Amino acid sequence: MTSVPYSPKSAELRLTGYYSAFFAVYGIAIPLWPRWLEGQVSLENVGLVLGLSYWLKLIVVPVTSWVADTTGDRRRVMIALALIVFIGLLILPHMNGWVSYLVIWGIAGAALSTGIPLSDGLTMRLVQLLDLEFGTVRRWGSVSFMAVSLGVGALADWGGLDAIYYSILAASVLLLIAAYFTPRIYTKPDQGKAPFFKPLSLPNFPLFVVTVALLLSTHAALYGFSAIYWKSLGYSNTVITILWIVGVIAEIFMFSVSGRLIKRFGAMLMIIVAGLGGVVRWTLLAYATDLPVLVFAQLLHALTFALLYMSLIAYMTKRIPPAISASAQGLYDSLSMGVFFGILTMLAGYLFEMDPQYSFLLMTGCALLGVGLAVILLIRVRSYEKGLELDEHR
């Protein structure tokens, strides 16, 4: 039996601190970091620099997930990743040439985003042990993202793009401190020799992981190039940040209500709804230039990210054994924020050079494919679980 030397309140505060610090870094890295990179390397190479960090997750995520599941200690891995982020950011401005940026940010960016599947796995475990509410903990990360991105966006408009760099460096220090104070929870390791791939043997998990990975990766054009695109339309850094804030507000709202929606309608049906929201959102962003339409498209972040995210967490919490939960998280993250996100970021960068519309329409097509896969997943899982019920009653 896993020992939990924390009260629910203490565990919640520690996790809230980590999510708040992590998304303080992300609140700069996602909407504003491409703007700073654009001042260091060419626009074409921005896509490569951003894309490599997703590709390197193919190495970082399997290694860290394997270590987390074989040792049963996610916290130490999270501390190591936060340290890599800080060191990478510290030395980055002293590098010369886009290749140096490619390597340094590739490693640091991969380490940064790898922290999320590990922290989510830790939170999922504490949800099971202490009956915490995942959405209640996770939404504070969104609040942090909103506050920091708004503040740093305004600071960049006032003091220049260097404000983006110094802010993300300071936030990385907070992330390192917060990682140290995350709950020390030991999970008994699985006895299998290859825990990272063991979730693939679970019924319907391969289809599930491809479906959610594809739908999550449709955010590639938004994360990589929306700030640059909206800047070209004449919007200031502050307005661009406000557009991100609109999405985060919608996200926070959905985190607060998604538990009831998933309980009422089921995680798989909500994945379909999230995918349909993506079809609408990416099509709007491909053609919209007026601010009210952009605001509406950003409100759909409640579906394309928050509802999808909470649905996949609910699916895995119900169906993944704790001993291989880090590996399961790592597999979906490797595909969504690694393989698929890396490919789509690079393709979006290439299409963006031709016409920004093309990059968002690519996301629309991927969302349509994801909806089709989600429908198949719903049918297959319901059929499988109905079969299990029949077997139990025989």
C-alpha positions in Angstrom: 0.0 0.0 0.0 1.3 3.4 -0.9 2.1 5.7 2.0 0.8 9.3 1.7 2.5 11.5 4.3 0.4 14.5 3.4 -3.1 15.8 4.1 -5.3 16.4 1.1 -4.9 20.2 1.7 -1.1 20.0 1.8 -0.8 17.8 -1.3 -3.2 20.1 -3.1 -1.1 23.2 -2.2 2.1 21.6 -3.3 0.7 20.5 -6.6 -0.9 23.9 -7.1 2.5 25.5 -6.5 4.1 23.3 -9.2 1.4 23.9 -11.7 1.5 27.6 -11.1 5.2 27.8 -11.5 5.2 25.5 -14.6 2.5 27.5 -16.4 4.3 30.8 -15.5 7.1 29.5 -17.7 4.6 28.2 -20.3 2.7 31.5 -20.2 5.8 33.1 -21.7 7.0 30.2 -23.8 3.9 29.5 -25.8 2.5 32.9 -26.8 5.6 35.1 -26.5 8.7 33.0 -26.8 8.4 32.8 -30.7 8.5 36.6 -30.8 11.8 36.7 -28.8 13.2 33.9 -31.0 12.3 35.8 -34.1 14.7 38.5 -33.0 17.5 36.0 -32.7 17.1 33.7 -35.7 15.2 33.9 -39.0 11.4 33.2 -39.2 12.1 30.0 -41.2 14.4 28.8 -38.5 12.0 29.7 -35.7 9.9 26.7 -36.8 12.9 24.4 -36.7 14.0 25.6 -33.3 10.5 25.1 -31.9 10.0 21.9 -33.7 13.2 20.2 -32.6 12.1 20.4 -28.9 9.1 18.4 -29.7 11.2 15.8 -31.6 13.7 15.5 -28.8 10.8 14.5 -26.5 10.9 11.1 -28.4 14.1 10.5 -26.3 13.4 12.6 -23.2 9.9 11.3 -22.5 10.6 7.6 -22.8 13.7 7.9 -20.6 12.0 10.0 -17.9 8.9 7.8 -17.9 11.0 4.7 -17.6 12.9 6.2 -14.7 9.7 7.3 -13.0 8.0 4.0 -13.3 11.0 1.8 -12.5 12.0 3.9 -9.4 8.4 4.8 -8.4 9.6 8.4 -7.8 8.4 11.1 -10.2 9.5 14.1 -8.0 13.3 13.6 -8.5 12.8 13.4 -12.3 10.7 16.6 -12.2 13.5 18.4 -10.3 16.1 17.3 -12.9 13.9 18.5 -15.8 13.4 21.9 -14.1 17.2 22.2 -13.7 17.8 21.5 -17.4 15.3 24.2 -18.3 17.0 26.8 -16.1 20.5 26.0 -17.3 19.4 26.0 -21.0 17.7 29.4 -20.6 20.7 30.8 -18.7 23.2 30.1 -21.5 21.0 30.6 -24.5 21.7 34.3 -25.1 25.4 33.6 -25.1 25.2 31.3 -28.1 25.9 32.3 -31.7 24.1 31.1 -34.7 20.7 29.4 -35.2 22.2 25.9 -34.8 23.2 26.7 -31.2 19.6 27.9 -30.5 18.3 24.7 -32.2 20.3 22.5 -29.9 20.0 24.5 -26.6 16.3 25.2 -26.8 15.7 21.8 -28.3 16.9 20.2 -25.1 15.5 22.8 -22.7 12.1 22.9 -24.5 11.9 19.2 -24.4 12.7 19.1 -20.7 10.1 21.8 -20.0 7.2 20.2 -21.7 8.1 16.7 -20.3 7.3 18.0 -16.8 3.6 17.9 -17.6 3.0 14.2 -18.1 5.0 13.5 -15.0 3.1 16.0 -12.9 -0.2 14.9 -14.3 0.7 11.3 -13.4 1.6 12.4 -9.9 -1.7 14.3 -9.6 -3.7 11.3 -11.0 -2.2 9.1 -8.3 -3.1 11.6 -5.5 -6.6 11.9 -6.9 -6.9 8.1 -6.3 -5.2 8.1 -2.9 -6.5 11.4 -1.4 -9.7 11.9 -3.5 -8.4 15.3 -4.8 -10.2 17.0 -7.7 -7.9 17.1 -10.7 -9.6 20.1 -12.3 -9.5 22.1 -9.1 -5.7 21.7 -8.9 -5.0 22.0 -12.6 -7.0 25.2 -13.1 -4.5 27.2 -11.0 -1.9 26.5 -13.7 -4.2 28.2 -16.2 -4.7 31.2 -13.9 -0.9 31.5 -13.6 -0.6 31.2 -17.4 -3.1 34.0 -17.8 -1.6 36.4 -15.3 2.0 35.9 -16.4 1.4 36.1 -20.1 -0.7 39.2 -19.8 1.9 40.9 -17.5 4.9 39.9 -19.6 3.1 40.8 -22.9 2.5 44.3 -21.6 6.1 44.5 -20.3 7.4 43.5 -23.7 5.4 46.3 -25.3 6.9 48.8 -22.9 10.4 47.6 -22.5 11.2 45.5 -25.6 11.6 41.8 -26.4 14.4 41.3 -23.8 11.7 41.5 -21.2 10.4 38.2 -22.5 13.7 36.5 -22.0 14.4 37.8 -18.4 10.9 36.9 -17.4 11.1 33.3 -18.5 14.4 32.9 -16.8 13.0 34.2 -13.5 10.0 31.9 -13.9 12.3 28.9 -14.5 13.9 29.6 -11.1 10.4 29.4 -9.5 9.8 26.1 -11.4 12.9 24.6 -9.9 11.9 25.5 -6.4 8.3 24.3 -6.9 9.5 21.0 -8.2 11.5 20.4 -5.1 8.4 20.9 -3.0 6.1 18.5 -4.9 4.8 15.6 -2.9 7.1 12.7 -2.3 4.9 9.8 -3.3 6.4 6.3 -3.9 4.5 4.0 -6.3 5.5 0.3 -6.3 7.2 -0.3 -9.6 5.8 -2.7 -12.2 7.8 -5.9 -12.6 7.7 -5.7 -16.4 11.0 -5.1 -18.2 9.7 -2.4 -20.5 7.0 -0.4 -18.6 7.1 2.4 -21.2 5.5 0.2 -23.8 3.4 -1.9 -21.5 0.2 0.3 -21.8 0.1 -0.5 -25.5 -1.0 -4.0 -24.5 -4.1 -2.6 -22.8 -7.4 -2.9 -24.7 -8.0 0.0 -27.1 -5.1 2.0 -25.7 -3.2 2.3 -29.0 -6.3 3.8 -30.7 -6.9 6.1 -27.8 -3.4 7.4 -27.6 -3.3 8.1 -31.4 -6.7 9.9 -31.3 -5.9 12.2 -28.4 -2.4 12.8 -29.6 -3.6 13.9 -33.0 -6.3 16.2 -31.6 -3.9 17.8 -29.1 -1.3 18.4 -31.8 -3.7 20.4 -33.9 -2.7 23.3 -31.6 0.7 23.4 -33.4 0.0 26.3 -35.7 -1.6 28.3 -32.9 1.3 27.7 -30.5 4.1 28.3 -33.0 2.8 31.0 -35.3 -0.4 32.7 -34.1 1.6 35.5 -32.3 3.6 36.2 -35.5 0.5 36.1 -37.7 -1.6 38.3 -35.5 1.3 40.7 -35.2 1.4 40.9 -39.0 -2.3 41.8 -38.9 -1.4 44.9 -36.9 -2.2 43.7 -33.4 0.0 44.7 -30.5 1.8 42.3 -28.1 -0.8 43.3 -25.5 -3.8 42.5 -27.8 -2.1 39.2 -28.8 -1.7 38.3 -25.1 -5.3 39.2 -24.4 -6.4 36.8 -27.2 -4.5 34.1 -25.3 -6.1 35.2 -22.1 -9.5 34.7 -23.6 -8.6 31.1 -24.4 -7.3 30.6 -20.9 -10.4 32.0 -19.2 -12.5 29.6 -21.3 -10.1 26.8 -20.2 -10.4 27.7 -16.5 -14.2 27.6 -16.8 -14.1 24.2 -18.5 -11.7 22.8 -15.9 -14.3 23.8 -13.3 -17.3 22.1 -15.0 -15.7 19.3 -17.1 -15.9 16.8 -14.3 -19.7 17.0 -14.3 -19.8 16.8 -18.1 -17.6 13.8 -18.3 -19.5 12.0 -15.5 -22.8 12.7 -17.3 -21.8 12.0 -20.9 -18.6 10.0 -20.7 -15.0 10.8 -21.6 -15.1 9.3 -25.1 -18.1 11.3 -26.2 -16.5 14.5 -24.9 -13.4 13.7 -27.0 -15.6 13.8 -30.0 -17.1 17.1 -29.0 -13.6 18.5 -28.4 -12.6 17.4 -31.9 -15.6 19.0 -33.5 -14.7 22.2 -31.7 -11.3 22.0 -33.3 -12.7 21.8 -36.8 -14.6 25.0 -36.2 -11.8 26.8 -34.4 -9.0 26.2 -36.9 -11.2 27.0 -39.8 -12.1 30.4 -38.2 -8.5 31.2 -37.5 -7.5 30.4 -41.1 -9.9 33.1 -42.4 -10.6 35.5 -39.6 -8.9 38.9 -39.3 -11.5 40.8 -37.2 -10.9 40.9 -33.5 -14.4 39.7 -32.4 -14.1 36.6 -34.6 -10.6 35.9 -33.2 -12.0 36.2 -29.7 -14.8 33.7 -30.4 -12.2 31.3 -31.9 -10.1 31.6 -28.8 -13.1 30.8 -26.6 -13.3 27.4 -28.3 -10.1 26.6 -26.4 -12.5 25.4 -23.8 -13.3 22.5 -26.1 -10.1 21.9 -28.1 -7.8 21.8 -25.1 -9.5 21.8 -21.7 -12.4 19.4 -22.4 -10.1 17.1 -24.4 -7.4 17.2 -21.7 -9.8 16.4 -18.9 -11.4 13.7 -20.9 -8.1 11.9 -21.6 -7.1 12.2 -17.9 -10.5 10.7 -17.0 -10.0 7.9 -19.5 -6.6 7.0 -18.2 -7.4 7.4 -14.5 -10.2 4.8 -15.0 -8.3 2.4 -17.2 -4.5 2.6 -16.5 -2.9 0.8 -13.5 -0.9 3.2 -11.2 2.4 1.2 -11.7 2.5 2.1 -15.4 0.7 5.5 -15.3 3.9 7.5 -16.0 4.5 5.4 -19.1 1.0 5.8 -20.3 1.2 9.6 -19.8 4.6 9.5 -21.6 3.2 7.6 -24.6 0.4 10.0 -25.3 2.7 13.0 -24.6 5.4 11.6 -26.9 2.9 11.3 -29.7 0.9 14.5 -29.1 3.6 16.9 -28.0 6.5 15.0 -29.7 5.9 13.2 -33.0 2.7 14.7 -34.2 3.3 18.2 -32.7 6.9 18.2 -34.1 5.7 17.2 -37.6 2.8 19.6 -37.6 4.9 22.5 -36.3 7.4 22.1 -39.1 4.7 21.7 -41.7 2.9 24.7 -40.4 6.1 26.7 -40.6 6.5 25.7 -44.2 2.9 26.5 -45.1 3.0 29.7 -43.1 5.7 31.0 -45.4 3.3 30.3 -48.4 0.1 31.6 -46.7 -0.8 31.7 -43.0 -4.2 30.3 -43.9 -2.7 27.1 -45.1 -1.1 26.3 -41.7 -4.5 26.6 -39.9 -6.4 24.7 -42.6 -3.9 21.8 -42.1 -5.0 21.8 -38.4 -8.7 21.6 -39.6 -8.0 18.5 -41.6 -6.2 16.8 -38.7 -9.1 17.7 -36.4 -11.5 16.0 -38.8 -9.4 12.9 -38.9 -9.2 12.9 -35.1 -13.0 13.1 -34.9 -13.3 10.1 -37.1 -10.9 8.1 -34.9 -12.7 9.2 -31.8 -16.0 7.8 -33.1 -14.3 4.5 -33.8 -12.8 4.6 -30.3 -16.2 5.2 -28.7 -17.7 2.2 -30.6 -14.9 -0.1 -29.8 -14.6 0.7 -26.1 -18.3 0.4 -25.6 -18.4 -2.9 -27.4 -15.4 -4.2 -25.4 -16.8 -3.1 -22.0 -20.3 -4.4 -22.9 -18.6 -7.8 -23.5 -16.9 -7.7 -20.1 -20.3 -7.0 -18.5 -21.8 -10.0 -20.3 -18.9 -12.2 -19.2 -19.4 -11.1 -15.5 -23.1 -12.1 -15.6 -22.5 -15.5 -17.1 
